Amino acid sequence: LWRLGYCARLLKTNHSRTAASNTSFPAVWMLLAQHSGRIPGLFVVVKKNTFFTMPETMEDKSNPELYLPHPGVRGMTLLNREAFKRTVVVPALKVKKEIVHSVLKSLKQSVLQRPGLKRVVEDPEDEDSRFIILDPHKIPEFSLGEPEQQVLKQLNVHPEVSKYHLELTYENFKSEEILRAVLPEGQEVTSGFSRVGHIAHLNLRDHQLPYRHLIGQVIMDKNPGITCVVNKTSIIDSTYRNFEMEVLAGENNLVTKVKENNIAYELDFSKVYWNPRLSTEHGRIVELLKAGDVLFDVFAGIGPFAIPAARRKCRVFANDLNPESYTWLLHNCKLNKVDTKVKAFNMDGRDFLRGPVREELSKELPLLKEEQRTAFHIVMNLPALAVEFLDVFRHLLVGEPCSPAGLPTVHCYGFSKHSNPARDIQERAEASLGTSLAGRCSTFLVRNVAPNKEMLCLSFQVPADVLYKRPCPDEAKPASKRLCTSQDSSEEKVLS
């Protein structure tokens, strides 16, 4: 019972925590696992993401109006800040101004702690006195408890509590309180948003769309530094990985700057793909690389894998089909002074694998010596389609296999709605490769994309029997050798 109570407190603490904590929900379950010790069937993967939310506020039934705007704002679709004004009665303590600091320090647990509201206000009838505003949730009956009265007695302060009329304005309410007051009762209010530089990116539900411009303005008002709020209006295009969006509030400027893992990037958010929730995953993969390693980034975007890898003194080959992503990739390579270390390509992923990747592997792997520790990594971050590209590795190279240590490691991303997503993505990969990966792969849960939809990363070394097509003798022409190519077993090259 104690464990269950503690688990509940952990969940409650995390639920009301702000975005500054940068801790995702799975991390709380890891805490539960650490402290409970014996939760049957508990399997978790810890993951941190940069995701800004508007957390729910716990309502206190003793004086709920303190946290509610004027009821007349219900149904408002065009923001009118003046309509949120209201006056509430709160407890206050009258003290001499010279001892205000001492009283605040002694009664800090009972004083009103609310952003934007003054705790000490002037007494209009006595310039030598001040009113200290108390928390109505802590002083529900406008009467101090025995401990507080004892403290005031030591300070020679009369413990009588006055009723103070406190004016609340739009500035005093939190964003979720404003939206809860505006949207129809019983409907979901908070919506979470991603922050991309000066842009707040929303995914509003259908019932929130009539209020979308008001929601955008409230988010911009309550989050310093945000000057543009957009809402996604279509699903991500699987070809270029961008989506249509509508500007809800602020300036129509979607060229922005972001910083991830201490590296700066610039991008046009309306034309390229960028997801701040993947920052930890980018860092995880880059940490696997060592100086001198080779990285092939098949779907590179604007460079969140490629650029930090180049800064770790890896040789990088980065590709993206989207011409805009390719342009910003080149721009960010120059911005981070790694343009001489990254070879960029604007090709289809299959062509990139069959072209530059095969050419480089064919040249490098035969020269790899046992004592050399150069590792080859291939990142395929196109979760909607990447698994379907794995068939390209079938007989990609021709000749005798290199040492097992030299075989390239693939990090392939995918979505799964299966009840066992790890098994699902492995089986799909095996079907594309034409071989079993049992005991030869690992699966990492990247993030929960939607209810019953996970994003995972499957990592494995490409098996030699998949990657290589061995030379096969030509019975008709013994003086020559025929080699089957990787693209089509019906195609042949004759090497004299």
VENQUINOR-V835374 format. One line per field, one symbol per residue. phi: phi as a letter, one per 30 degrees, with the letter a starting at -180 (. if undefined). psi: psi as a letter, one per 40 degrees, with the letter a starting at -180 (. if undefined). burial: 1 if it has 9 or more other ideal C-beta (glycine too) atoms within 8 Angstrom, else 0. A space follows every 10 residues. Layout:
# VENQUINOR-V835374
phi->???
psi->???
burial->???
This chain:
# VENQUINOR-V835374
phi->.ddddddddd dddddcdddd dhcdeedddd ddddcdibdd idbbbdacbc bcbcddcddc ddadddcbde dddeidccdb dddddacbcb dbcdbdddce dddeddcddc ddcbeicddb bdcdcaddbb ccdcddddbd chbdddeddd ddddchcddd ccccdcdcbe ddcddddddd dddedicdcd biaccbidcc ccbddedcdd cdddeddddd dcbejdbabb bdcadddddc hbbdbcdcai dcbcdbcbbb hibcbbacdd bbcbbddced dedddddddb ejdccccdbd icjdcddddd ddicdbccba ddeddddddd ddddechbdd ccccbbbded ddddcedddd ddddddddce ddcdcccbcb cbedbeeddd ddddhdcbkd dddeddddcc cccacbcddb dddddddddd dddiadceib bbbbddadda eibccbbcca ddeddddccd ebdcddbddc ccbddddadd dbcccd
psi->dddddddddd dddddeiied dfhidddddd dddddddfhi ehhihhhiih hhigiihhhh edgdedehih eeehehdhhg ddeeiihihi iihhiideed ddddddfdee ihghhehhdh iiheeheeii hhhihdddgd efhiiddddd ddddefhheh hihhhhhhid deiidddddd ddiiieihdi eiiihgbehh higiideedd eddddddddd deghehehhi hheiihhede fiiiihhdia ighehihihh ffhiiiihde eihhheeedd ddddddeeii heihhhhdgd befddddddd eefihhhhih dhdddddddd dddddefede ehhiigiidd dddecddddd ddddddehid eiehihhhhg ggddeddeed edehfdihah iaiddehihh ghiiiheidg dddddddddd dddfiiehee iihhhdihdi hfhihihhhi hhideddihi hhihddgdei hhhhiddhee iihhh.
burial->0010011001 1001010000 0001011111 1110110000 0100001011 1111101001 0011011111 0011010000 0011110101 1111100011 0011011001 1100001011 1010000011 1111111010 0001000110 1110101010 1111010101 0111111110 1110000001 1111110011 1101001100 1111111111 0010010111 1100011001 1110101111 0001010101 0010111110 0111011111 1111110010 0011111111 1111111111 1101011111 1101110111 1110110100 1101101010 0111111101 1101100100 0001111111 1110011011 1111111110 0100011111 1111110000 1101110111 0110001000 1011111000 0011111111 1111011110 0001000001 0111110000 000100
